[in-house]
């Protein structure tokens, strides 16, 4: 390559990766759905970083939904990328994504494939954390969200549906009207098969889903919230009975949160029902940690930010601080202390895993906990003197019998290969989340590990506990490091 050409190519790549802010992208693939693409790149973003795909509703465009939803504000605060697909009038005169047309709702076809190509573009041109790619949308964009989750489960880890409908709830415009009226209902098995039939050869984990819906929605009836729940609990082989019900969620009397777990106790679906709200994104506007966005025709101030809680569900928020305390405790261990920095005038609301009890300190920055037998999150929300809320900040605590819980599991085996390395032996090769704890319960290793590949431990020596998380199971094993 001539020297001048090399310099030009270098400058072109440097310009591409250094651009920040709101960026129209004119060429991102074959674009069979004939959509527009915009991206948002925060200043000071460090790679690799998450990616959130955000899709607008009917009569809207990318600029409107980016401003009203507040996703760019959160991207600036927490350093992740955003992509905004945009419909054009030639496809739909109301600027609705064509979620109800067969040519746009199947894998590698039409508008769905165009959105997938936008993700491919971001992966090719920015340092995206490919384990943290998410999708969300309002109304027609919410319906496209369920399509993307069904068509590309290998790409999207989670999705947040804002006033939408299940995947393939309609296959023509006439059926779409019935969906909006709330007159389409199917069994969980029928709904689930519409997802799993989209990619018949897929054997990996399916995305988990959060649903936000107003009870007075006159455009897409609230019935669809329950139908989405039925679809995605079935995909995860879970039942349709809520395992956790939280009334007055986060102190808001108009918000009810339901949580649905699979047979292994893993959360697979969340629903947030907003009593009295119509067809819109729910907002809590302002500059506080939990606030963002601005009001509009389909963006209503209800003192609850669906954008913030979707981002929290995606686990892409930078917490205001960390919780100090043990991450590994023994069954029924008492007197375990957790703390966060103290701010004058603030109050602190703590929650602990099922079976654990806060014996002292609730309301303050430090608590004492007596544990039971159940692992889970220690979580805290700080309310400052100006009523701004910081957090939630959470810390997962593993509870094990005598510090060790070993499970006979044919799916995965931990084998020590020499004094300071190990390998996870499995029949197939896939990623496993591995945490190593020292004898004090402190984390010294916390990474995604590829099975059947040796992994070296470089921090410390001695007896460790390895917590392994796959899509099917969580287990804890001993590991002795002698380096």
N, C-alpha and C positions, 0 to 999 in steps of 0.2 A: 504494500500500500504506500503511495507517495506520502512524503512527510506532511505536506499541506493538507491532504485528505485526512490523515490521522489526527492532526491538530483540530480540524473542523469537527470531526466526529467526537473528539474529546470535549470540545466546547459545547457541542450540541447536547451531549449526555449530562454535562455539568449543569447546563441551563435547565434541563428537564428535572433533575433531582433537586435543584435549588429553588424551584418555583414554589411559592406558598400562596395560601389564600384560595379564593374562588376561581376555579379554572375550567373553562369549557374545553371539552375534548372532542375534536371533530372526527377522528379516525381511531376506532378501537376494535376493529374486526369486520366481519362481513355484515353485521348488524341486520339480520333478517327481519327483525321487528320494526326497523326504521324508527328508532328512538333517538333522542338527544341524550348526551351524557355530560354531567358536570361533576367535578371533584372538589373536595375541600381539604387542603393540606395546612395544618397549623404551623405557626412559626415555632422553631425550637423542638420539633418532634424528633425523638430518638428512635432508631430502628433496632430490632423489628417492632412494629406497632400494630394494634388491631385495626380492622376495617369494618365500618358499618354502612350498609346499603340502605338508603332512606327513600321511600316512594310516596309520591303525593296522591291526593284524592282527585275526584272529578272537579272540573272547573279550575283547578289549581295548576301550578307549575313548580319546577324545582326551586326557583328563588323563593316563592311564597312558603313552601313547606320547610325550607332550611331556616328561614327567618322565624316563622311562627313556632315551630317545634322546639327550637333551641339546641338542635344537635351540634351546630357549629360552635356554640358557646361551650358546650361540654367537651367538644373536641379540643378547643383551645386550652381548657383547664386540665384535661386529663390525657392529652396527647395521643389521639388516634385519628385515623383517616376516615373521611366520609365520601360516599359516592351517591349522586342523585340522578337516577334515570328520569327522563322527562318524555311524556307523551306529546304527539303533534296532532294538529287538527285533521291532517290527511288520514290518520288512522282512526280517530274518534272525534267527532265534532264537539263533544263535551270534555275533551282531554282526559277521558277515563282510560286507564289501562284496560285492555280487552281480556280481562280475567275469565270471561264467560265464553270465549271462543276457542274451539278445539285446536285451532292452529297456533294459539298463543299460550296454551296451558300445559303442553307436554314437553318432556325433556328434549333439549337440543332442537327446539322449533320456535319460530316467531319471536314474540316479545320476551318470553322467558329466556331464550337463548341469547338475545341481545344483552339482557341484564347479566347473564353469566359471563359474556365476553367483556363487559365492563370490569368485572372482578378480575378476569384474566389480565386485562390491561394494567390494573393497579398492581397485581402480583409481579408483572413483568417489569414495571417501571419504578416501583417503590419497594422498600424493604418491608413487606407486609408479614405479620405473624400469621401464617396460614392456619394455625390452630385456633385463631380468634377472629373469624369472619362471621358477621352477623347480618341479619336483614330485618327491616321493620317498615311499616307503612300505615297510612290512614285510608279507610274506605276502599276504593278500588285498589289503592296501593297496598292495603292490608290483605285484600284477596290475592294480589300478586305475591305477597309475602308467603302465604301458605303454599302457593304454587312453587316458589323457589325452594322452600324447605322440602317439599315432596320430590321435586325434580332433581335437586342437587344436594342430597344429604351428606355427601362426601366433602362438600365445600363449606356449608353453613353449620356452625356449632349450635346456634340458638336463633330463635326468631321472636319478635314482639308484634302482635297483631292488634292494631288500633281500630276497632269498629269494623271488623271484616267478616269473612265467611270461610267455611272449610274448603279444602282443595277439591275442585271439581263439583262444587255445590250446584253449578249450572254449566251447561254446554251450549247454550244459545241465549239470546237476549230475552226471550219470553220467560225462560226459567230464571234468569237473573232477577226479574221483577218479583217472582215468587219467593226467591231467597231474601230479597229486601223486605218483603212483607212478613217473613218469619214462618212461612208455610212449608218449608222443606226440612224434613227430618228423616234420618236414616239410623239404622242400628250402628253401634260402635264397630262391629265387624265389617259392615258394608263401607262405612267411612274409612276405616283403617286400610282396607284392601285398595281403595282408590289411591292411597299414598304408596303402599308397598308394591303395587303393580306398575308404578311409574318407572321403577328401576329394578327389574326382576332379579338381576344378578347381584344386587348389592347385599353385602353381609356385615357391613360396619354398623356403628352406632348411628341412630337417627337423632336429629336435633330435638332439643327441648324447647318448650313454647310457653310464652306468657301472653295472656289475652286481656285487653283493656276495653271495656264497653260501657256506655251509658244506658241506664235502664229506660230512658225515654227516647231512645234513638228511633226517629221516624223514617230514616233512610235505609238503614240495615238493622232490622229488629234484633233486640237483645237475645232472642232465641238462638241466634247464631253463636253467641258466646258458648252456650252449652253444647252445641253441635261440634264446634271446634275442639272443645274439651273431650268429647266422646271420640273424635277422630284420633287425636294424638295420644290419649291414654291407651287406646287400643293398639296403636303403632308400637307403643312401649310395653305392651302386654300388661297393662295396669287396669284396675277396675275404675269405676266412675263415681266412687264415694270419696269425698274430700277427706284427706288424712289430717289436715290442719285447717281451721276456720278462724280468721282474725277479723272480728268486727272493729269498727273505728280504727282502721289500719293507720299507723303512724299518727294517731291522734285525730284523724279526720272521720267524723261520725258518718259521712256519706260514702265511705269507701269500705268495701268488704273484700278481703283477700281469701281465696281458697287455694290450697296446695294439694296436689295429687302425686303420690309416690308410686314407684313400681314395686315389684315383689321383693327387691333387695333394699327397699327403703330410700332409694334415690329419687329426688324430686324431678318429675318429668313435665308437669304442666302447672302453671299458676294462672288463676283468673282474678281480675280486679273489676268488681262491679261498682259503678259510680251511680249512686241513687239520684235520680232526678236529672241527670245530664243527658243532653241530646247527642246529635251526631257530630263528634268533634274529637280533637286531641285535648286531653285534660292538662291544664296548666297550673303552675304555681310560679308566678312571675316575680322577678327580683334578682338580686345579686348574691344571695346566700348560697351555701354549698348545695342545697337541694333545689334551688330555683333556677329557672331559665325560660326562654321563649317570650313571645308576645301574642296578645289576643288578636283574633281575626274571625272571619265568618265561620271557620271550622276549627277554632282554637279558643277554648273557653277557660276563664279563670275560675277554678274550683278549689284552689289551695292544695292541689295535689298534682305533681308533675309526672305524667306518664312517661315522658322522655327520660327523666332522672331515674325512675324506678325500672325502666327497661334497660338503661345502661348499667344499673346495679345488678339486674338479673344477668346481663351479659358478663358481669365481673370485669369491667374495664375501667372502673373509677379508681383514681389514686386516693387512698384514704387520707384524712387529715393528719393522722398519726397512727402508730401501731399499738396494739394491746400487749403489754408485758405480762408474761406468765407462762406456765408449763403448757406444752402442746401434747404431751403424753403423760397420762396418769394411770394409776391402777384402779381396779374396780373398788367402788365405795371409799375412795381416798377423800379424806376430810382436810379442811383448812387450807385449801389452795387459793393463793392470792393473785388477783388480776388487777392491773391498773393502767391508766392513761394519764397524760399530762393534765394538771389541774389548772383551770381558768377561773379567775375570780368571778363570782356571780353566776356561774354555769351550774346546771343540774345534769345528771347523767342517768339515763334509763338503760339498765342492763337486762339481757335475757341470756339464759343458759340452756344446755341440752335437756331433753326430757329425762326426768329422774334426778337431776341435779337441783340443789337448793342453795340460794344465796342466803348465807347466815348473817351477814352484816355488810353495810356499805352501800346498799341500793340508794341511788340519788347522788352519790359522791363519785369521785374519780377512782376509787379503789374498793373492790369487793372481796369477800371471802366466800369460797364455794365448797360445799360438800357434794362430791360426785356420786352417782349411782353406777349403772352398768352400761349406759348409752353414750356413744360418741356423738359429737355435734359441735355447733358453733357457740362460743361465748361472743356476745355482740353488745355493742353499746352505741347509743345516740346521745350526743351532747346538745342540750338546749342552752344557748347563750343568753345573756341578760337582755339582749335586743330581740329575743325570740327566734333568732336564726338557729337552724339545726345543723350540726356537724355530724357526718356519718350517714348511715351506719358504718362502723368499723367492726370487723369480725375476725375471729381466730378459731380455726378448727382444732378441737381437742379430741384426741383418740383415747378412749378408755379401754384398757386391756387387763386381763386377769394376771396379777403379779407382774404387771408391766409388759406381758407378752400374750398376744392372742394369735395362735397358729391355727390355720384352717387347712384341712386336707382339700386341695383343689387341683383337679387334673389339668386345669387350663394353664397354670403358670407355676414354675418352680424357680426359686432363687438359689443359685449355685455360686459359691465362692471359688474363683479360678486361681487366685494366688493371694498373697498377704494383703493387698490393697485394691483388689478389683473383684467385680462380680458380674454375672450374666443372668438374665431372666430367660429361662428355657421354656419355649412354647412350641406347639405344633405349627402355628402360623406366625408370621412376623407382623407386629403392629406396635403402636406406641402405648406405653404405660406411664402413669404419673407416679414417681417414686419420691418419697420423703425419707431421709435418714435422721433419726433422733439420737442424741447422745444420752448418757445415763441420767442427765438432769432434765431430760425432756426438751432440750433445745434442738432446733433444726439446723443441721450442718450440710444438708444436700436436699435440693428441692427442684427437680427437673423432670421433663418428659424424656423417657428412655426407650430406645428401640429394642425390642426383644431379640434375643439371640446375638446380641452385640456386646462385647466386653465393655464395662464402664469402670473407670478408675476413680477411687475416692482419694481426694487430695487434702481434705481438711480433718486433721485429727486422727487418732487411733483409739482402739479399745472396743468395748461392746456397744453395738448400735442396734436400734430397732428400725426395721425397714417397713414403711407403710406403702403398699402397692395398691393402686386404684386402676381398674379396668372398667370397661362398660358394664361388666356383669357382677363384679365383686370388689370388695375392699378387704385386704388381709394384712396382717402384721407378722413379720418374721424377724428372727435374730440374725445379726451379721457381725462377725468378729474381724476387726481391721487391725493389723499389726505393723503398719508402716512406720 
